[in-house]
Amino acid sequence: MDYKILQKDIFSKSLKQVVIENRELTKNDVDFILNPTNEYVENPYKLKNMFEATKLFMNELEMESKIAILVDSDTDGFTSSALMYLFLINECGYPKDKIEIIHHTKKMHGLSDEEVFKKIKNSDINFLIIPDAATNDITELKELMKIGKRILVLDHHQMNDENQSTIFYDQNKGLIGVIVNNQLDEYSTDFSGVGVTYKFLNALTEDELVHYMDLVAIGNVADSMELNGYEIRYVVNKGLKNINNELIKEFMIDSKLEGSLTPTDVSFNISNKINAVIRYGSVEEKTDLFRALIEEKEEIEYTPRKSKTTPNPTTEIQTLQKAMVRLSKSIKQKQDNAKKKCVEKCKEFIQENNLNDNKVIVVIDEDGSLIDRKITGLIAMQLVDAYKKSVILLSKTKEKYTGSIRGYG
């Protein structure tokens, strides 16, 4: 194998210095790559169907329709829906009593959740907004539109059928449904669901909406989006430098984070705790987390546990946001304990059945004794780290198997 040593003395330099010199970059080059300007922000109307989406949205506002927002079950979904809700309330002045928030009771996505689908179908909702999901729920979308629901999907997941319609009309009612998905074309493709939602709001306002960019940054980082593109890096950088959301501020206070956040700060101090509540919390706890994210106000009494140093702790009044940060840490601890137990059980099962002899480790939990289905993905990732192989975890549920696949490398 031929190779060329670019630098003989690398041990006296930082990794950053070595990379810069190897690639013959100047300080200005590096500053530009890490801190691009807004000149690379794409016109939102370049995204496919954006004009039709804004038209549908404005029509519904003019009719003062009953609106529902379906909240997807991860941090990207929560920030996407919170962004849409806050925009409707604060920028549009839309009545709160005309907006319904719909949560999944389990970690499910879009309209594939039968319980959620039935609830929407039997409701008086006129206009359904689905951020970060539902691109591939075409059957359910068409069924809802057939009974008079109008629907806006703002998503980033790959479409299964490239020939599928993404704009829907009714002969008498006109435009009734639009899917905006940044994977359908070549513009702003780095963004997650909250990024697509943000681009949609940009199209409506022709404004950067800096005061909401923290939510956009948190959602994109939490969804592990690549930050190499100039547009997404600009938006994420600006969002992390301008934290306005009260819940995010409380997470920062609790983790003793000051000034601008970094993506690492988000991953290890914020999104991991939000995801813990979404995966492992009750419906009420998930609902309260979302309420905290949309900055609802509530005072909550909290009395710390007794201890040797504080045998008679004083009851204090906490904001909803502070209370949810405290609760999220507790739920994450429960989740981590459950994950640890499940990983150990799976390791024993793998050893007993010689599953590590296979190129891909497949664990099938027939009786529910090995895997906690709320955290299947987390368990799979731990097993991938342990065995350095791809892992498939399956749990039997009624007439089918569900689970997670995690690749290695």
C-alpha positions as CSV (number, residue, x, y, z in Angstrom):
1,M,0.0,0.0,0.0
2,D,1.4,3.4,-1.0
3,Y,1.2,6.2,1.4
4,K,2.7,9.6,2.0
5,I,3.5,11.1,5.5
6,L,2.3,14.7,5.3
7,Q,3.8,15.7,8.7
8,K,6.6,14.0,10.7
9,D,6.0,15.9,13.9
10,I,2.4,15.7,14.9
11,F,2.7,15.1,18.6
12,S,3.5,18.7,19.4
13,K,0.3,19.9,17.7
14,S,-3.4,19.7,18.4
15,L,-5.6,17.5,16.2
16,K,-7.2,20.6,14.8
17,Q,-3.8,22.0,13.8
18,V,-2.8,18.8,12.1
19,V,-6.0,18.6,10.0
20,I,-5.8,22.3,9.0
21,E,-2.2,21.9,7.9
22,N,-2.8,18.6,6.1
23,R,-5.6,20.2,4.1
24,E,-3.8,23.4,3.5
25,L,-6.6,25.5,5.1
26,T,-6.2,29.0,6.4
27,K,-7.8,30.3,9.6
28,N,-10.4,32.1,7.5
29,D,-11.2,28.9,5.7
30,V,-11.8,27.1,9.1
31,D,-13.9,30.0,10.5
32,F,-16.1,30.0,7.4
33,I,-16.6,26.2,7.4
34,L,-17.5,26.2,11.2
35,N,-19.4,29.5,11.1
36,P,-21.1,30.0,7.7
37,T,-23.2,33.0,7.1
38,N,-26.9,33.3,6.1
39,E,-25.9,33.6,2.4
40,Y,-26.3,29.8,2.2
41,V,-29.9,29.8,3.6
42,E,-32.1,28.5,0.8
43,N,-35.3,30.2,-0.3
44,P,-38.0,28.1,1.4
45,Y,-40.1,28.2,-1.8
46,K,-37.5,26.0,-3.5
47,L,-38.8,23.1,-1.4
48,K,-41.3,21.0,-3.4
49,N,-45.0,21.9,-2.7
50,M,-44.2,24.8,-0.4
51,F,-46.4,27.3,-2.3
52,E,-49.4,24.9,-2.0
53,A,-48.6,24.3,1.6
54,T,-48.7,27.9,2.6
55,K,-51.9,28.4,0.5
56,L,-53.6,25.6,2.4
57,F,-52.4,26.9,5.8
58,M,-53.6,30.4,5.2
59,N,-57.0,29.2,3.9
60,E,-57.5,27.3,7.1
61,L,-56.5,30.3,9.3
62,E,-59.0,32.5,7.4
63,M,-61.7,30.0,8.0
64,E,-60.8,29.8,11.7
65,S,-60.7,26.0,11.4
66,K,-60.3,23.6,14.3
67,I,-56.7,22.7,14.1
68,A,-54.9,19.6,15.6
69,I,-51.1,19.1,15.8
70,L,-50.0,15.5,16.0
71,V,-46.8,15.3,18.2
72,D,-44.3,12.7,17.0
73,S,-42.6,10.5,19.7
74,D,-39.1,11.9,19.9
75,T,-37.3,15.2,20.5
76,D,-37.5,16.2,16.9
77,G,-41.2,15.6,16.9
78,F,-41.7,17.5,20.1
79,T,-39.7,20.5,19.0
80,S,-41.4,20.5,15.5
81,S,-44.9,20.5,17.1
82,A,-43.9,23.1,19.8
83,L,-42.5,25.4,17.0
84,M,-45.8,25.1,15.1
85,Y,-47.9,25.7,18.2
86,L,-45.9,28.7,19.4
87,F,-46.1,30.2,15.9
88,L,-49.9,29.8,15.7
89,I,-50.3,31.3,19.2
90,N,-47.7,34.1,19.2
91,E,-47.4,35.1,15.6
92,C,-50.8,34.3,14.2
93,G,-52.8,35.1,17.4
94,Y,-54.8,31.9,16.8
95,P,-57.3,31.1,19.6
96,K,-55.9,28.4,22.0
97,D,-59.3,26.8,22.2
98,K,-59.2,26.1,18.5
99,I,-55.9,24.1,18.7
100,E,-55.8,20.5,19.9
101,I,-52.5,18.7,20.7
102,I,-52.6,15.0,20.1
103,H,-50.0,12.7,21.7
104,H,-49.2,9.0,21.1
105,T,-49.7,6.8,24.1
106,K,-46.8,4.6,23.0
107,K,-43.6,5.4,21.1
108,M,-45.2,5.3,17.7
109,H,-45.1,7.6,14.7
110,G,-47.6,9.4,12.5
111,L,-50.9,7.8,11.6
112,S,-49.7,4.2,11.8
113,D,-50.8,4.5,15.4
114,E,-54.3,3.0,15.2
115,E,-55.5,4.6,18.4
116,V,-54.5,8.1,17.2
117,F,-55.9,7.5,13.8
118,K,-59.3,6.5,15.2
119,K,-59.3,9.5,17.5
120,I,-58.6,11.9,14.6
121,K,-61.2,10.2,12.4
122,N,-64.0,10.5,15.0
123,S,-63.1,14.1,16.0
124,D,-64.4,17.5,14.9
125,I,-60.9,18.5,13.7
126,N,-60.9,20.4,10.4
127,F,-57.2,20.8,9.7
128,L,-54.5,18.3,10.8
129,I,-50.9,19.3,10.9
130,I,-48.3,16.5,11.2
131,P,-44.7,17.7,11.7
132,D,-41.9,15.1,11.4
133,A,-44.0,12.1,10.3
134,A,-46.7,10.6,8.0
135,T,-45.0,10.8,4.6
136,N,-45.7,7.1,4.1
137,D,-49.1,6.9,5.8
138,I,-50.8,7.5,2.4
139,T,-53.7,5.1,3.1
140,E,-54.6,6.8,6.3
141,L,-54.1,10.3,4.9
142,K,-56.5,9.6,2.0
143,E,-59.1,8.1,4.4
144,L,-59.1,11.2,6.6
145,M,-59.2,13.5,3.6
146,K,-62.1,11.5,2.2
147,I,-64.2,12.3,5.3
148,G,-63.4,16.0,5.1
149,K,-60.2,16.5,7.0
150,R,-57.6,18.8,5.4
151,I,-54.0,17.8,6.2
152,L,-50.5,19.3,6.1
153,V,-47.5,17.0,6.5
154,L,-44.0,18.6,7.2
155,D,-41.6,15.7,7.1
156,H,-38.0,14.6,6.3
157,H,-38.3,10.8,6.1
158,Q,-37.7,9.1,2.8
159,M,-40.8,8.4,0.8
160,N,-41.3,4.6,0.0
161,D,-43.1,5.2,-3.3
162,E,-41.5,7.9,-5.5
163,N,-44.6,7.9,-7.7
164,Q,-47.0,8.7,-4.8
165,S,-48.9,11.9,-5.0
166,T,-47.9,14.7,-2.5
167,I,-50.6,17.2,-3.3
168,F,-54.3,16.3,-3.0
169,Y,-57.4,18.0,-4.4
170,D,-61.1,17.5,-4.1
171,Q,-63.3,18.3,-7.1
172,N,-65.6,20.5,-5.0
173,K,-63.4,21.7,-2.2
174,G,-60.1,22.3,-4.0
175,L,-56.8,21.8,-2.2
176,I,-57.2,19.5,0.8
177,G,-53.8,18.0,1.5
178,V,-50.1,18.7,1.0
179,I,-46.9,16.9,1.9
180,V,-43.7,19.0,2.2
181,N,-40.7,16.8,2.5
182,N,-37.1,18.0,1.9
183,Q,-36.1,14.5,0.6
184,L,-38.4,15.0,-2.4
185,D,-35.9,17.4,-4.1
186,E,-32.4,18.8,-3.6
187,Y,-32.9,21.7,-1.3
188,S,-32.4,21.9,2.5
189,T,-32.1,18.1,2.6
190,D,-29.9,18.1,5.8
191,F,-32.8,19.3,8.0
192,S,-34.9,17.0,10.3
193,G,-38.6,17.5,10.8
194,V,-38.2,20.6,12.9
195,G,-36.0,22.0,10.1
196,V,-38.7,21.4,7.5
197,T,-41.3,23.0,9.9
198,Y,-39.0,26.0,10.3
199,K,-38.6,26.4,6.5
200,F,-42.4,26.3,6.2
201,L,-42.7,29.1,8.7
202,N,-39.9,31.0,6.9
203,A,-42.0,30.8,3.7
204,L,-45.0,32.3,5.6
205,T,-43.1,35.2,7.2
206,E,-40.0,35.8,5.1
207,D,-38.3,36.1,8.5
208,E,-35.5,34.2,10.2
209,L,-37.7,33.8,13.4
210,V,-34.5,34.0,15.5
211,H,-36.5,33.6,18.8
212,Y,-37.5,30.0,17.7
213,M,-34.2,28.9,16.3
214,D,-33.2,27.3,19.6
215,L,-36.0,24.7,19.1
216,V,-34.8,24.1,15.5
217,A,-31.2,23.6,16.7
218,I,-32.2,21.2,19.5
219,G,-34.4,19.1,17.3
220,N,-31.8,18.7,14.5
221,V,-29.0,17.8,17.0
222,A,-31.3,15.4,18.8
223,D,-32.1,13.6,15.5
224,S,-28.4,13.2,14.8
225,M,-28.5,15.2,11.6
226,E,-25.2,15.8,9.7
227,L,-24.1,19.4,10.4
228,N,-21.7,19.6,7.5
229,G,-24.0,21.5,5.2
230,Y,-23.6,25.3,5.4
231,E,-27.3,26.0,5.8
232,I,-28.0,23.6,8.6
233,R,-24.8,24.6,10.4
234,Y,-25.7,28.3,10.2
235,V,-29.2,27.6,11.6
236,V,-28.0,25.3,14.4
237,N,-25.1,27.6,15.3
238,K,-27.5,30.6,15.6
239,G,-30.1,28.6,17.5
240,L,-27.6,27.4,20.1
241,K,-26.3,30.9,20.6
242,N,-29.8,32.3,21.1
243,I,-31.6,30.2,23.7
244,N,-35.0,31.7,24.5
245,N,-37.2,28.7,25.4
246,E,-37.9,28.5,29.1
247,L,-37.6,24.7,29.3
248,I,-34.2,24.7,27.5
249,K,-33.0,27.5,29.9
250,E,-34.0,25.3,32.9
251,F,-32.0,22.4,31.5
252,M,-29.0,24.7,31.1
253,I,-29.3,25.9,34.7
254,D,-29.6,22.4,36.0
255,S,-26.5,21.3,34.1
256,K,-24.6,24.5,34.9
257,L,-24.3,25.4,31.2
258,E,-23.7,29.0,30.4
259,G,-23.5,31.1,27.2
260,S,-23.8,29.3,23.9
261,L,-24.6,25.6,23.8
262,T,-22.7,23.0,21.8
263,P,-24.2,20.0,20.0
264,T,-22.5,17.8,22.7
265,D,-24.2,19.8,25.4
266,V,-27.5,19.1,23.8
267,S,-26.9,15.4,23.4
268,F,-25.7,14.7,26.9
269,N,-27.7,17.3,28.9
270,I,-31.0,18.0,27.2
271,S,-32.2,15.7,24.4
272,N,-31.3,12.5,26.2
273,K,-33.6,13.6,29.1
274,I,-36.4,14.8,26.8
275,N,-36.2,11.4,25.0
276,A,-36.3,9.5,28.3
277,V,-39.6,11.1,29.2
278,I,-41.0,10.4,25.7
279,R,-39.9,6.8,25.8
280,Y,-40.3,5.9,29.4
281,G,-42.7,8.4,30.9
282,S,-46.5,8.1,31.3
283,V,-48.9,9.9,28.9
284,E,-49.4,12.6,31.6
285,E,-45.7,13.1,32.0
286,K,-45.2,13.4,28.2
287,T,-48.1,15.8,28.1
288,D,-46.6,17.9,30.9
289,L,-43.2,17.9,29.1
290,F,-44.8,19.3,26.0
291,R,-46.7,21.9,28.0
292,A,-43.3,23.0,29.5
293,L,-41.8,23.2,26.0
294,I,-44.6,25.5,24.7
295,E,-43.9,27.6,27.8
296,E,-47.2,27.1,29.7
297,K,-47.2,28.6,33.2
298,E,-47.9,26.5,36.3
299,E,-46.6,26.5,39.9
300,I,-45.9,23.1,41.4
301,E,-45.2,22.3,45.0
302,Y,-42.1,20.1,45.5
303,T,-40.8,18.7,48.8
304,P,-37.3,17.1,48.6
305,R,-36.8,13.7,50.1
306,K,-35.7,13.5,53.7
307,S,-32.0,12.8,54.3
308,K,-29.5,12.8,57.1
309,T,-28.4,16.4,56.3
310,T,-32.0,17.6,55.7
311,P,-34.4,15.6,57.9
312,N,-37.1,18.2,57.5
313,P,-36.9,19.5,53.9
314,T,-38.8,22.7,53.1
315,T,-41.5,22.6,50.4
316,E,-40.7,24.9,47.5
317,I,-42.7,26.2,44.6
318,Q,-41.3,25.3,41.2
319,T,-42.3,26.4,37.7
320,L,-43.6,23.8,35.4
321,Q,-40.3,24.0,33.4
322,K,-38.1,23.4,36.5
323,A,-40.4,20.6,37.7
324,M,-40.1,18.8,34.3
325,V,-36.3,19.0,34.3
326,R,-36.3,17.4,37.8
327,L,-38.7,14.8,36.7
328,S,-36.9,14.1,33.4
329,K,-33.7,13.2,35.4
330,S,-35.6,10.8,37.5
331,I,-37.3,9.1,34.5
332,K,-33.9,8.9,32.7
333,Q,-32.4,7.1,35.8
334,K,-35.3,4.6,35.7
335,Q,-34.8,4.1,32.0
336,D,-31.0,3.6,32.4
337,N,-31.6,1.0,35.2
338,A,-34.1,-0.9,33.0
339,K,-31.8,-0.8,30.0
340,K,-28.9,-2.2,32.1
341,K,-31.0,-5.1,33.3
342,C,-32.3,-5.9,29.8
343,V,-28.8,-5.8,28.3
344,E,-27.5,-8.3,30.9
345,K,-30.5,-10.6,30.2
346,C,-29.9,-10.4,26.4
347,K,-26.2,-11.1,26.9
348,E,-27.0,-14.2,28.9
349,F,-29.4,-15.3,26.2
350,I,-26.8,-14.7,23.5
351,Q,-24.2,-16.7,25.3
352,E,-26.6,-19.6,26.1
353,N,-27.7,-19.9,22.4
354,N,-24.3,-19.2,20.8
355,L,-25.7,-16.3,18.9
356,N,-22.4,-14.5,18.8
357,D,-21.2,-17.1,16.3
358,N,-23.5,-15.4,13.7
359,K,-22.6,-12.4,11.6
360,V,-25.7,-10.7,12.8
361,I,-27.0,-11.2,16.3
362,V,-30.7,-11.8,16.3
363,V,-32.5,-12.0,19.7
364,I,-36.2,-13.0,19.6
365,D,-38.1,-12.4,22.9
366,E,-41.0,-14.8,22.7
367,D,-42.4,-14.3,26.2
368,G,-41.5,-10.7,27.1
369,S,-38.8,-11.7,29.6
370,L,-35.8,-10.1,27.8
371,I,-36.7,-6.8,26.2
372,D,-38.5,-3.7,27.5
373,R,-40.2,-2.6,24.3
374,K,-40.2,1.0,25.3
375,I,-36.4,1.1,25.0
376,T,-35.6,-1.6,22.4
377,G,-33.5,0.7,20.3
378,L,-31.3,1.7,23.3
379,I,-30.8,-1.9,24.3
380,A,-29.9,-2.8,20.7
381,M,-27.3,0.0,20.6
382,Q,-25.7,-1.2,23.8
383,L,-25.4,-4.7,22.4
384,V,-23.9,-3.4,19.2
385,D,-21.2,-1.6,21.3
386,A,-20.6,-4.8,23.3
387,Y,-20.3,-7.3,20.4
388,K,-19.2,-5.0,17.5
389,K,-21.8,-6.6,15.3
390,S,-25.2,-5.6,13.8
391,V,-28.1,-6.5,16.2
392,I,-31.8,-7.3,15.6
393,L,-34.1,-7.4,18.6
394,L,-37.6,-8.7,18.2
395,S,-40.5,-9.0,20.6
396,K,-43.6,-11.0,19.9
397,T,-46.8,-8.9,20.1
398,K,-50.1,-10.7,19.4
399,E,-49.8,-11.9,15.7
400,K,-46.5,-10.2,14.8
401,Y,-43.0,-9.3,15.8
402,T,-41.8,-5.7,16.4
403,G,-38.4,-4.4,17.3
404,S,-35.3,-2.6,16.3
405,I,-32.3,-3.1,14.0
406,R,-29.0,-1.4,14.7
407,G,-26.0,-1.7,12.4
408,Y,-22.4,-1.7,13.2
409,G,-19.9,0.5,11.4
